[in-house]
Amino acid sequence: MRYRQYILPLALVLAAAAWLWRGELERRDLADRIDDLGTRSERPPARPATNSRPERRSAIERDPVDWQAVAAELASGTYLGGLLQTNARLRAAIEAMSVEDLLATMEELKMAGLEKSQFELLEKHLTMAILLQAPEMGFSRFAVRGKPNWDWFIGEQFSKWVARDKLAAVDWLRQHTGSGGYVPREMIQDPFFGFLRSDPDTAAAILATRPPEGRLEVLRSLAMNELKEGGQEEWAKVMRSQLPPEDVPKAIAWPVMRWSDGDGSPMHLDQVDAYMERIGVTEAERKACVMVVARDAAAWWLSTGENVKELSRFEQMREWVARHDPALLEPATLVALAEVAQVEGFDQAGGLALQFHEETGNDAYLTAVLKVADDRSEPALLRNLIDRLSDPALREKHREEQAHRLE
């Protein structure tokens, strides 16, 4: 019994010793692993398998250069996963060439016996490389007339230069224009519409490089369709600041118009309302917008879907015009009658013309429809329209013009 008092302390000592020994073993094991990793890191890397292939050279890195192969590789380049072009090495090799070598290569291509499409493809890629390195010299040299599709290409490349260095690009454009250099409209259109929403000051500076009287027409482009989605306030601001006063109303009305029969449509009545309110139109600008609407039956709708029956679109448009400016109702109706003849038919337009003539006595309603008569027009309706003309000289004029349809 006298030994029991020593049993518990002895057990604690033994347990502590065991715990310490286990920790020492783990420490030694960890040290061995670290030594092993160090030994491995000092070994030379394993040689690649004898059957591994070297990286494939691009067509332009072969000696001698096969320009047909280079053109084929450029033409067949695709994107892998949307990130990497399969001909990226070839494109990088071209971009790494000096300007002097690129120009010399262009001369060499002329003697390479290439097909036209191959030569044009290579020429564009070499030109792009030059424009990246020496844009001032490059655009002065390559902005030329008479090359098919070249203006589109130059306009696209100029937009990229504006994105990289807008101050240098606009300054070059200003000097080039001032010295009488050739500037295709795409060099104005592409960067103008590309920067209008995000940087209207740059868009305005680009447009300002053109003579004032030619600024609006150089912007005539299907890109106008984009203004139906945004950039309307920026467009109005730039037009008011950069155009002669007489051109501004026409420019303000451009976003309202239909710019393509295939993939575009005019603004609808409520969209025109929102546009005019958004930009704060003047009276002259409002008149221009209203008359544009009157000329296109495709605009005589409400985009909300709350439209009247199809045959009443004309009256819907007239009510809309009267709300904006009653003084425009007659001129808008006159230009709209020709559109009714084209869309609804000559009989429909003729009936409306006779109705308005009965109410107002204005021969202009009759002549507006007679001007668009064709060989499908009903002879009896033509005679009625002509006979109702109050001006004898006007009656005789239209009888002579329509004689072959009245027989």
C-alpha positions in Angstrom: 0.0 0.0 0.0 2.9 2.3 0.7 3.8 2.3 -3.0 0.5 3.6 -4.3 1.4 7.2 -3.7 4.2 6.8 -6.3 2.1 5.1 -9.0 0.2 8.2 -10.3 3.3 10.5 -10.6 5.2 7.7 -12.3 2.4 7.2 -14.9 2.4 11.0 -15.7 6.1 11.0 -16.2 5.9 8.0 -18.6 3.0 9.6 -20.6 5.0 12.8 -20.9 8.0 10.9 -22.1 6.0 9.0 -24.7 4.4 12.3 -26.1 7.9 13.9 -26.4 9.3 10.8 -28.2 6.4 10.8 -30.7 7.0 14.5 -31.4 10.7 13.7 -32.0 9.8 11.0 -34.5 7.5 13.3 -36.4 10.2 16.0 -36.5 12.7 13.5 -38.0 10.3 12.3 -40.6 9.5 15.9 -41.7 13.2 16.7 -41.9 13.8 13.6 -44.1 11.0 14.7 -46.5 12.5 18.2 -46.8 16.0 16.8 -47.5 14.4 14.5 -50.2 12.7 17.5 -51.9 15.9 19.4 -51.9 17.7 16.6 -53.6 15.1 16.4 -56.3 15.2 20.1 -57.0 18.9 19.9 -57.6 18.5 17.2 -60.3 18.6 18.4 -64.0 15.1 18.5 -65.6 14.1 15.4 -67.5 14.7 15.5 -71.2 11.7 15.6 -73.4 10.6 12.4 -75.1 12.5 11.7 -78.3 9.3 11.7 -80.3 8.2 15.2 -79.3 8.0 17.7 -82.2 9.4 21.2 -82.3 7.0 24.1 -82.4 5.6 24.6 -86.0 7.0 27.6 -87.7 4.6 30.0 -89.5 4.7 30.3 -93.3 6.6 33.6 -93.2 9.4 32.1 -91.2 10.3 29.5 -93.8 13.2 30.1 -96.2 12.4 30.9 -98.9 9.1 32.5 -98.1 6.1 31.0 -99.9 3.8 33.9 -100.2 0.9 31.8 -101.4 1.2 29.8 -98.2 1.4 32.9 -96.1 -1.8 34.2 -97.7 -3.5 30.8 -97.2 -2.5 30.8 -93.5 -3.8 34.3 -93.0 -7.1 33.5 -94.7 -7.7 30.3 -92.8 -6.9 31.7 -89.3 -9.7 31.0 -86.8 -10.2 31.7 -83.1 -9.7 28.9 -80.5 -12.1 29.3 -77.7 -12.7 32.9 -78.7 -9.3 33.9 -77.4 -6.3 32.8 -79.6 -6.0 32.9 -83.4 -4.6 29.8 -85.0 -2.4 32.1 -87.1 -1.3 34.3 -84.2 2.4 33.4 -84.6 2.3 34.5 -88.3 0.5 37.8 -87.5 3.0 38.5 -84.7 5.9 37.8 -87.1 4.5 40.4 -89.6 3.9 43.0 -86.9 7.5 42.5 -85.6 8.9 43.4 -89.0 10.4 46.9 -89.4 8.6 49.6 -91.4 11.5 49.4 -94.0 11.1 45.6 -94.3 7.4 45.9 -94.6 7.6 48.4 -97.4 10.2 46.3 -99.2 8.0 43.2 -98.8 5.1 45.1 -100.4 7.3 45.7 -103.5 8.4 42.1 -103.5 4.7 40.9 -103.5 4.1 42.7 -106.7 6.5 40.3 -108.4 5.4 37.2 -106.6 2.8 36.1 -109.2 -0.1 36.1 -106.6 -3.7 36.0 -107.4 -5.6 39.3 -106.8 -7.3 38.1 -103.7 -4.0 36.8 -102.2 -2.2 40.0 -103.0 -4.9 42.2 -101.5 -5.1 40.1 -98.3 -1.3 40.3 -97.8 -1.3 44.0 -98.6 -3.9 44.7 -95.9 -1.9 42.8 -93.3 1.3 44.5 -94.2 -0.4 47.9 -94.2 -1.9 47.2 -90.8 1.6 46.5 -89.4 2.9 49.8 -90.9 0.0 51.8 -89.5 0.7 50.4 -86.0 4.3 51.5 -86.1 4.1 54.7 -88.2 0.5 55.9 -88.5 1.3 59.4 -89.7 3.4 58.2 -92.6 1.2 55.2 -93.2 -2.1 57.0 -93.5 -0.6 59.7 -95.6 0.7 56.9 -97.9 -2.2 54.5 -98.0 -5.2 56.9 -98.0 -5.7 56.7 -101.7 -8.5 56.7 -104.2 -9.7 54.1 -106.5 -9.0 50.8 -104.7 -12.1 48.6 -104.2 -13.1 48.3 -100.5 -10.0 50.1 -99.5 -11.8 53.1 -98.1 -13.7 50.8 -95.6 -10.4 49.2 -94.6 -8.7 52.6 -94.1 -11.6 53.9 -92.1 -11.6 50.9 -89.8 -7.8 51.3 -89.2 -8.1 55.0 -88.6 -10.8 54.3 -85.9 -8.3 52.0 -84.2 -5.7 54.8 -84.2 -8.1 57.2 -82.7 -8.8 54.7 -80.0 -5.0 54.4 -79.3 -4.1 58.0 -79.5 -7.0 60.4 -80.3 -4.9 63.6 -80.0 -2.3 62.5 -82.6 -4.9 61.0 -84.9 -7.2 64.0 -85.0 -4.2 66.4 -85.4 -3.0 64.3 -88.4 -6.4 64.3 -89.9 -6.7 68.1 -89.5 -3.4 68.7 -91.2 -4.0 66.1 -93.9 -7.3 67.6 -94.8 -5.9 71.1 -94.7 -3.2 70.2 -97.2 -5.7 68.7 -99.6 -5.0 65.1 -98.9 -7.6 62.5 -99.8 -9.9 61.6 -96.9 -12.5 58.9 -97.6 -15.8 59.5 -95.9 -15.2 56.3 -93.9 -12.3 57.9 -92.1 -14.9 60.4 -90.7 -17.9 58.2 -90.3 -16.3 55.2 -88.6 -14.6 57.1 -85.7 -17.4 59.7 -85.5 -20.1 57.1 -84.8 -17.7 55.0 -82.8 -17.0 57.8 -80.3 -20.2 59.8 -80.5 -21.8 58.3 -77.3 -18.7 57.7 -75.3 -16.6 60.8 -76.3 -18.7 63.4 -78.2 -15.9 66.0 -78.0 -13.7 63.7 -80.1 -16.5 63.0 -82.5 -17.0 66.7 -82.9 -13.3 67.3 -83.4 -13.2 64.6 -86.2 -16.2 66.2 -87.9 -14.6 69.7 -87.6 -11.8 68.6 -89.9 -14.2 68.8 -92.8 -15.4 72.1 -94.4 -18.6 73.2 -92.7 -20.8 72.9 -95.8 -19.8 69.3 -96.3 -20.0 68.0 -92.7 -23.6 66.7 -92.7 -23.4 64.8 -96.0 -20.2 63.0 -95.0 -22.2 61.4 -92.1 -24.8 59.9 -94.4 -24.5 56.3 -93.3 -26.4 53.2 -92.1 -24.8 53.9 -88.7 -27.6 56.4 -88.2 -29.7 53.5 -87.2 -27.7 53.2 -84.1 -29.1 56.5 -82.8 -32.5 54.9 -82.3 -30.8 53.0 -79.4 -28.9 55.9 -77.9 -26.6 58.9 -78.5 -29.5 61.2 -79.5 -28.6 64.1 -77.1 -24.9 63.8 -78.2 -25.9 63.9 -81.8 -28.0 67.0 -81.4 -25.3 68.8 -79.4 -22.6 68.1 -82.0 -24.9 69.0 -85.0 -25.9 72.3 -83.4 -22.3 73.2 -82.7 -20.6 72.0 -85.9 -23.1 72.6 -88.8 -24.1 75.8 -90.6 -27.5 76.9 -89.1 -29.4 76.1 -92.3 -28.3 72.4 -92.1 -29.2 71.8 -88.4 -32.9 71.1 -88.8 -32.3 68.5 -91.4 -29.6 66.9 -89.3 -31.9 66.8 -86.2 -34.5 65.0 -88.3 -32.0 62.3 -89.6 -32.3 60.0 -86.6 -36.1 59.9 -87.2 -35.8 58.5 -90.7 -35.6 55.0 -92.1 -32.1 54.4 -93.2 -32.4 50.9 -94.7 -35.3 49.0 -96.3 -33.8 45.7 -95.3 -32.7 46.1 -91.7 -33.9 49.5 -90.5 -37.2 51.3 -89.7 -38.1 54.9 -88.9 -39.0 56.0 -85.4 -42.7 55.5 -84.6 -44.9 58.4 -83.5 -44.3 58.0 -79.7 -40.6 57.5 -80.3 -40.4 60.7 -82.2 -42.2 62.5 -79.4 -39.7 61.2 -76.9 -36.7 62.1 -79.1 -37.9 65.7 -79.7 -38.5 66.2 -76.0 -35.2 64.6 -75.0 -33.1 67.0 -77.2 -35.3 70.1 -76.8 -36.1 70.8 -80.4 -36.5 74.3 -81.8 -39.6 75.1 -84.0 -37.6 74.6 -87.2 -36.2 71.3 -85.9 -39.7 70.2 -84.9 -41.1 71.0 -88.4 -38.3 69.0 -90.0 -39.0 65.9 -87.8 -42.8 66.1 -88.5 -42.3 66.3 -92.2 -40.0 63.3 -92.2 -42.6 61.3 -90.3 -45.3 62.3 -92.8 -43.3 61.0 -95.8 -43.0 57.4 -94.4 -46.1 55.3 -93.6 -43.9 52.9 -91.6 -43.7 55.7 -89.0 -47.4 56.1 -88.6 -47.6 53.6 -85.7 -47.2 53.6 -81.9 -44.4 51.4 -80.6 -46.6 50.6 -77.6 -48.8 48.5 -79.8 -51.8 50.7 -79.2 -52.5 51.3 -82.9 -55.7 51.9 -84.7 -56.8 49.8 -87.6 -54.4 49.7 -90.6 -56.5 51.8 -92.9 -56.7 54.5 -90.3 -52.9 54.9 -89.9 -53.1 58.0 -92.1 -55.6 59.7 -89.8 -53.6 58.7 -86.8 -50.6 60.4 -88.3 -52.6 63.6 -89.1 -53.9 63.8 -85.5 -50.3 63.5 -84.3 -49.2 66.3 -86.7 -52.1 68.6 -85.6 -51.1 68.1 -81.9 -47.6 69.3 -82.7 -48.3 72.1 -85.1 -51.7 72.7 -86.8 -50.0 74.8 -89.4 -48.1 71.7 -90.6 -51.3 69.6 -91.1 -51.8 70.6 -94.8 -48.2 70.3 -96.0 -47.8 67.0 -94.1 -51.0 65.6 -95.6 -49.9 66.6 -99.1 -46.6 64.7 -98.9 -48.4 61.8 -97.1 -50.9 61.3 -99.9 -48.1 60.1 -102.2 -47.1 57.6 -99.6 -50.7 56.3 -99.2 -50.8 55.7 -103.0 -47.7 53.6 -102.7 -48.7 51.7 -99.6 -52.5 51.5 -99.6 -53.0 51.9 -103.3 -53.8 54.6 -105.8 -57.6 54.2 -105.3 -57.2 54.9 -101.6 -55.1 57.9 -102.1 -57.3 59.3 -104.9 -60.4 59.0 -102.7 -58.7 60.9 -99.9 -57.5 63.6 -102.4 -61.0 64.1 -103.7 -62.3 64.4 -100.1 -59.7 67.0 -99.1 -60.3 69.0 -102.3 -64.0 69.1 -101.6 -63.3 70.5 -98.2 -60.6 73.0 -99.1 -60.8 73.6 -102.8 -57.0 73.3 -102.9 -55.9 71.7 -106.2 -52.6 70.6 -104.5 -54.4 67.6 -103.0 -55.3 66.3 -106.5 -52.0 67.0 -108.1 -50.2 65.3 -105.2 -51.8 62.0 -106.2 -51.7 62.6 -110.0 -47.9 62.9 -109.7 -47.6 59.3 -108.6 -50.1 57.8 -111.0 -48.8 54.8 -113.0 -50.1 52.3 -115.5 -52.1 50.4 -112.8 -54.1 53.5 -111.9 -57.8 53.3 -112.7 -58.6 55.5 -115.8 -62.0 56.6 -114.4 -60.4 57.8 -111.1 -57.7 59.6 -113.1 -60.4 61.5 -115.2 -62.3 62.4 -112.0 -59.1 63.8 -110.4 -58.2 65.8 -113.5 -61.8 67.1 -114.1 -62.0 68.4 -110.5 -58.9 70.7 -111.0 -60.1 74.3 -110.8 -57.2 75.6 -112.8 -57.9 75.1 -116.6 -54.2 75.2 -117.5 -53.5 72.6 -114.8 -56.3 70.4 -116.2 -54.9 70.5 -119.7 -51.4 69.8 -118.4 -52.4 66.6 -116.6 -54.7 65.4 -119.4 -51.7 65.5 -121.7 -49.5 63.8 -119.2 -52.0 61.0 -118.5 -53.3 60.7 -122.1 -51.8 57.2 -122.6 -53.6 56.0 -119.4 -56.9 57.6 -120.2 -57.5 55.7 -123.4 
